[in-house]
């Protein structure tokens, strides 16, 4: 029998976005309000308005924004059994869709550059194989194909900078819906960053760390000029010294970033999210376990410093060079300049913020 839990219950009143320019300043995220209800939607940092506010019956995780029309797909936490499609211009939910029997969503997805197809990370849970589900966005998000990722637990995904490949983070963790948050085979982990042909699913390239780092799960990605920033979570002891951030240039190997030890240790072997600023020169990474966001200058190849924010995880570019928006599980919502570390609070939905933020445009 299909395992399902309802992801949404009702649509709350929203204010439609009346112009594309306004939509491009929208920041998408998920939060739990002070009354304990779960939401997913978008707010405008300049004035705190919330044009999209979906009332959910389960936690949301990642978002995919259509490149040519005001449409967003909302994914739930792994294991996810359905995805929601919302119209940003009307502030309204339009429909939902689900993976086929025996598969579940893993929390993230993205649209092809022309907007015709949506790619979603998934798991086939009878054998733990990682999949990319392919859905036709022009035909009600009907499923048209699936690709194997060559690993377990694919999580985040990005397009290569030149659009030639899907860059997929295989977390390497064996999971099953009967124990959704458990790592069922730690010793057998084999995380990888793979490049897949977006038309055929053929594997073009795979990058891994050394075999003795097999518990370093590759989780989240952000595009940087000419490559990808990579964030990891270690499935072992917090006291072990593991790299938590890396970059991949083109289809090359994974190059760990040499963080100052006090920052690396403070992250407690866990990075929750990663983002690149509007100028493509600074990467921000968040550690909810460590309660800090840290910043890395790509051009100078050095850490810029960090700010303390309780249970911080969500991060997105603010639109300004070196500017980022941060959201925390204790309710913090702020903009930070990565170079000066200056902070200012933002207006927006109030509550406990979930894992990710995504800026439209």
C-alpha positions as CSV (number, residue, x, y, z in Angstrom):
1,X,0.0,0.0,0.0
2,X,1.3,3.5,-0.8
3,X,2.8,5.3,2.1
4,X,1.4,8.8,2.0
5,X,1.0,11.7,4.4
6,X,-0.7,14.9,3.2
7,X,1.8,17.6,2.5
8,X,-0.6,20.5,2.4
9,X,-4.0,21.2,4.0
10,X,-5.1,24.6,2.7
11,X,-3.9,27.8,1.0
12,X,-3.8,30.8,3.1
13,X,-4.7,34.2,1.7
14,X,-1.8,35.7,-0.3
15,X,-1.0,38.9,-2.1
16,X,-0.4,38.4,-5.8
17,X,2.9,39.6,-7.3
18,X,1.9,42.2,-9.8
19,X,5.2,42.6,-11.7
20,X,8.0,40.3,-12.7
21,X,10.6,42.7,-11.2
22,X,8.9,42.3,-7.8
23,X,8.9,38.5,-8.2
24,X,12.6,38.5,-8.8
25,X,13.2,39.9,-5.3
26,X,11.1,37.2,-3.6
27,X,12.8,34.9,-1.1
28,X,11.3,31.4,-0.8
29,X,11.4,29.5,2.5
30,X,9.6,27.3,4.9
31,X,8.8,28.1,8.6
32,X,6.7,26.9,11.5
33,X,4.6,29.7,13.0
34,X,4.3,30.4,16.8
35,X,1.2,28.4,16.9
36,X,2.9,25.3,15.5
37,X,1.6,25.3,12.0
38,X,3.9,24.6,9.1
39,X,4.2,27.0,6.1
40,X,6.0,27.4,2.8
41,X,6.0,30.6,0.8
42,X,7.9,33.7,-0.2
43,X,8.5,37.1,1.3
44,X,9.9,40.4,0.0
45,X,12.9,41.4,2.2
46,X,12.5,45.1,1.4
47,X,9.2,45.4,3.2
48,X,8.4,42.0,4.7
49,X,5.3,41.3,2.6
50,X,4.5,37.6,2.1
51,X,2.9,37.2,-1.3
52,X,2.8,33.4,-1.1
53,X,1.9,31.6,2.1
54,X,0.9,27.9,1.9
55,X,-0.4,26.2,5.0
56,X,1.1,22.7,5.2
57,X,0.5,19.6,7.1
58,X,4.2,18.5,7.0
59,X,7.6,20.3,6.7
60,X,8.7,21.7,3.4
61,X,12.4,21.5,2.3
62,X,13.5,22.7,-1.2
63,X,12.1,24.8,-4.0
64,X,12.4,24.9,-7.8
65,X,11.6,28.1,-9.7
66,X,10.5,28.0,-13.3
67,X,12.9,30.1,-15.5
68,X,10.2,31.6,-17.7
69,X,7.0,32.0,-15.7
70,X,6.1,32.8,-12.1
71,X,5.8,29.2,-11.0
72,X,7.4,27.4,-8.1
73,X,7.5,23.8,-7.1
74,X,7.8,23.0,-3.3
75,X,9.3,19.7,-2.1
76,X,8.8,18.2,1.3
77,X,11.5,16.6,3.5
78,X,12.8,13.2,2.6
79,X,10.9,10.9,2.2
80,X,8.6,13.1,0.2
81,X,5.4,11.7,-1.3
82,X,4.2,14.7,-3.3
83,X,5.3,18.1,-4.6
84,X,3.2,21.3,-4.7
85,X,3.0,23.7,-7.7
86,X,2.2,27.3,-6.9
87,X,1.5,30.3,-9.2
88,X,3.5,33.3,-7.8
89,X,1.5,35.8,-9.9
90,X,-1.8,34.8,-8.1
91,X,-0.3,33.7,-4.8
92,X,-2.2,30.4,-5.3
93,X,-1.6,26.7,-5.3
94,X,-2.4,25.1,-8.7
95,X,-1.9,21.4,-8.3
96,X,0.4,18.7,-6.9
97,X,2.1,15.6,-8.3
98,X,3.7,12.5,-6.9
99,X,6.5,10.0,-7.8
100,X,5.4,6.5,-8.9
101,X,5.0,3.6,-6.5
102,X,8.2,2.5,-4.8
103,X,9.9,5.9,-5.1
104,X,10.0,9.0,-2.9
105,X,11.3,12.5,-3.4
106,X,14.5,13.5,-1.6
107,X,13.7,17.2,-1.1
108,X,15.2,19.0,-4.1
109,X,14.6,19.6,-7.8
110,X,15.3,22.0,-10.6
111,X,13.9,23.0,-14.0
112,X,15.7,22.6,-17.3
113,X,16.9,26.0,-18.7
114,X,13.9,26.1,-21.2
115,X,11.4,25.3,-18.4
116,X,10.0,22.3,-20.2
117,X,11.2,19.6,-17.8
118,X,11.6,19.3,-14.0
119,X,14.3,17.1,-12.5
120,X,13.8,15.8,-9.0
121,X,16.1,13.8,-6.7
122,X,14.5,10.5,-5.6
123,X,15.2,7.1,-4.1
124,X,13.9,3.7,-5.2
125,X,13.4,2.4,-1.7
126,X,13.4,-1.4,-2.3
127,X,17.1,-1.3,-3.1
128,X,18.1,2.2,-2.1
129,X,19.1,3.3,-5.6
130,X,19.3,7.0,-6.3
131,X,17.2,8.3,-9.1
132,X,16.5,11.5,-11.0
133,X,12.8,11.7,-11.8
134,X,12.0,13.7,-15.0
135,X,8.6,15.4,-15.2
136,X,7.0,17.3,-18.1
137,X,6.1,20.8,-16.7
138,X,4.1,21.5,-19.9
139,X,1.9,18.5,-19.4
140,X,0.8,18.7,-15.8
141,X,4.1,17.4,-14.4
142,X,3.5,13.9,-15.8
143,X,6.6,11.7,-15.3
144,X,8.4,11.0,-18.6
145,X,11.7,9.3,-17.6
146,X,14.0,8.4,-14.7
147,X,17.8,8.3,-14.5
148,X,19.9,6.3,-12.1
149,X,22.5,8.5,-10.3
150,X,25.1,5.8,-9.7
151,X,24.8,6.2,-5.9
152,X,22.5,6.3,-2.9
153,X,20.5,9.2,-1.5
154,X,20.8,11.9,-4.1
155,X,19.9,15.1,-2.4
156,X,20.7,18.5,-3.9
157,X,21.2,19.1,-7.6
158,X,22.4,22.0,-9.8
159,X,23.0,22.6,-13.5
160,X,26.6,22.9,-14.6
161,X,27.4,26.5,-15.3
162,X,27.4,25.8,-19.1
163,X,24.1,23.9,-18.8
164,X,25.7,20.7,-20.2
165,X,25.1,18.5,-17.2
166,X,23.1,17.8,-14.1
167,X,25.4,18.0,-11.1
168,X,24.0,15.7,-8.4
169,X,25.1,15.2,-4.8
170,X,24.9,11.5,-4.0
171,X,24.8,11.6,-0.2
172,X,25.8,7.9,-0.1
173,X,23.3,7.0,2.8
174,X,21.1,3.9,2.6
175,X,17.6,4.9,3.8
176,X,14.1,3.5,3.9
177,X,10.7,5.1,4.6
178,X,10.3,2.8,7.6
179,X,13.3,4.5,9.2
180,X,13.4,7.8,7.3
181,X,16.1,9.6,9.3
182,X,18.3,6.6,9.9
183,X,21.6,5.7,8.1
184,X,21.1,2.0,7.6
185,X,24.6,1.2,6.3
186,X,27.3,3.6,7.5
187,X,30.2,1.4,6.6
188,X,28.9,1.0,3.0
189,X,28.5,4.7,2.3
190,X,29.9,5.9,-1.0
191,X,29.1,9.6,-1.5
192,X,29.9,11.1,-4.9
193,X,29.3,14.2,-7.0
194,X,28.2,13.1,-10.4
195,X,27.6,14.8,-13.7
196,X,24.7,13.4,-15.7
197,X,23.6,14.1,-19.3
198,X,20.3,15.9,-18.8
199,X,18.9,14.4,-22.0
200,X,19.8,10.7,-21.5
201,X,20.9,10.4,-17.9
202,X,24.3,9.0,-19.0
203,X,27.0,9.5,-16.4
204,X,29.6,11.9,-17.7
205,X,31.8,12.2,-14.6
206,X,32.0,11.2,-11.0
207,X,34.1,12.7,-8.2
208,X,34.8,11.2,-4.8
209,X,36.9,11.8,-1.7
210,X,39.5,9.3,-0.5
211,X,38.1,5.9,0.6
212,X,38.8,6.6,4.3
213,X,36.4,9.6,4.0
214,X,33.4,7.5,2.9
215,X,31.2,8.8,5.7
216,X,31.5,12.4,4.5
217,X,28.1,12.7,2.9
218,X,27.8,15.2,0.1
219,X,24.6,17.1,0.7
220,X,24.2,20.6,-0.8
221,X,25.5,22.6,-3.7
222,X,25.7,26.1,-5.1
223,X,26.9,27.3,-8.5
224,X,30.1,29.3,-8.6
225,X,31.8,30.8,-11.6
226,X,33.1,27.8,-13.6
227,X,32.0,25.2,-11.1
228,X,30.2,24.2,-7.9
229,X,30.5,24.8,-4.2
230,X,29.9,21.6,-2.2
231,X,28.8,21.2,1.4
232,X,29.1,18.1,3.5
233,X,27.8,16.4,6.6
234,X,30.0,13.8,8.4
235,X,28.2,10.6,9.5
236,X,30.7,9.9,12.2
237,X,32.1,11.5,15.4
238,X,32.1,15.2,15.8
239,X,35.6,15.1,17.1
240,X,37.1,13.8,13.8
241,X,38.6,16.5,11.6
242,X,36.8,16.4,8.3
243,X,36.6,19.0,5.5
244,X,33.1,20.4,5.3
245,X,33.3,22.6,2.2
246,X,34.8,22.0,-1.2
247,X,34.7,23.3,-4.7
248,X,34.7,21.6,-8.0
249,X,36.0,23.5,-11.1
250,X,34.3,22.2,-14.2
251,X,34.3,18.4,-14.1
252,X,37.5,18.2,-12.0
253,X,38.1,16.7,-8.6
254,X,36.8,17.9,-5.2
255,X,39.1,20.5,-3.7
256,X,38.4,21.0,0.1
257,X,38.5,24.5,1.4
258,X,41.0,25.0,4.1
259,X,38.9,26.6,6.9
260,X,40.5,27.9,10.0
261,X,40.3,25.2,12.6
262,X,38.2,27.2,15.1
263,X,35.5,27.6,12.4
264,X,35.7,24.1,11.1
265,X,35.4,22.6,14.6
266,X,32.6,25.0,15.6
267,X,30.5,23.5,12.7
268,X,30.5,20.2,14.5
269,X,31.0,18.3,11.2
270,X,27.7,19.5,9.7
271,X,27.0,22.1,7.1
272,X,23.2,22.6,6.5
273,X,23.1,24.8,3.4
274,X,25.4,26.8,1.0
275,X,24.9,29.8,-1.3
276,X,26.9,32.1,-3.5
277,X,26.5,35.9,-3.5
278,X,25.2,37.9,-6.5
279,X,28.7,38.7,-7.7
280,X,29.9,35.1,-7.7
281,X,32.8,35.9,-5.4
282,X,31.7,34.8,-1.9
283,X,30.3,31.5,-0.6
284,X,28.2,31.4,2.5
285,X,27.7,28.1,4.5
286,X,25.5,27.5,7.5
287,X,25.8,25.1,10.4
288,X,22.7,24.8,12.5
289,X,24.5,22.5,14.9
290,X,27.2,25.0,15.4
291,X,24.9,28.1,15.3
292,X,27.1,30.0,12.8
293,X,27.3,31.1,9.2
294,X,30.7,31.3,7.7
295,X,31.9,33.1,4.5
296,X,34.6,32.2,2.0
297,X,36.2,34.5,-0.6
298,X,36.6,32.5,-3.8
299,X,39.0,34.9,-5.4
300,X,41.3,35.3,-2.4
301,X,40.8,31.7,-1.4
302,X,40.4,32.5,2.3
303,X,37.8,32.6,5.0
304,X,36.3,36.0,5.7
305,X,34.9,35.2,9.1
306,X,31.6,34.1,10.6
307,X,28.5,35.3,12.4
308,X,26.6,33.6,15.3
309,X,22.9,32.8,14.7
310,X,21.1,30.3,16.8
311,X,20.1,27.2,14.7
312,X,20.9,28.9,11.4
313,X,20.4,26.9,8.2
314,X,18.6,28.9,5.5
315,X,20.8,31.1,3.4
316,X,20.3,32.9,0.1
317,X,22.0,35.8,-1.7
318,X,20.5,39.2,-0.9
319,X,21.2,40.6,-4.4
320,X,24.1,42.8,-3.2
321,X,27.7,41.8,-3.6
322,X,28.8,39.8,-0.5
323,X,25.3,40.1,0.8
324,X,23.3,37.2,2.2
325,X,20.0,36.6,3.9
326,X,20.1,34.2,6.9
327,X,17.2,32.4,8.7
328,X,17.4,30.4,11.9
329,X,15.3,27.8,13.6
330,X,14.9,30.1,16.6
331,X,13.2,32.8,14.5
332,X,16.2,35.0,13.4
333,X,15.8,36.6,9.9
334,X,18.6,39.0,8.9
335,X,20.8,40.3,6.1
336,X,24.6,40.0,6.6
337,X,27.5,41.6,4.7
338,X,30.1,38.8,4.4
339,X,33.0,41.3,4.3
340,X,32.2,43.6,7.1
341,X,30.0,41.0,9.0
342,X,27.5,43.9,9.6
343,X,24.0,42.6,10.2
344,X,20.5,44.1,10.0
345,X,17.2,42.4,10.9
346,X,14.6,41.8,8.2
347,X,10.8,41.9,8.3
348,X,9.0,38.8,7.1
349,X,7.1,35.8,8.4
350,X,7.8,35.1,12.1
351,X,8.5,31.6,13.3
352,X,11.1,28.8,13.3
353,X,12.7,28.7,9.9
354,X,13.5,25.4,8.2
355,X,16.5,24.3,6.1
356,X,16.6,26.4,3.0
357,X,16.0,29.8,1.4
358,X,15.9,30.4,-2.4
359,X,16.0,33.9,-4.0
360,X,13.9,34.3,-7.2
361,X,16.0,35.9,-9.9
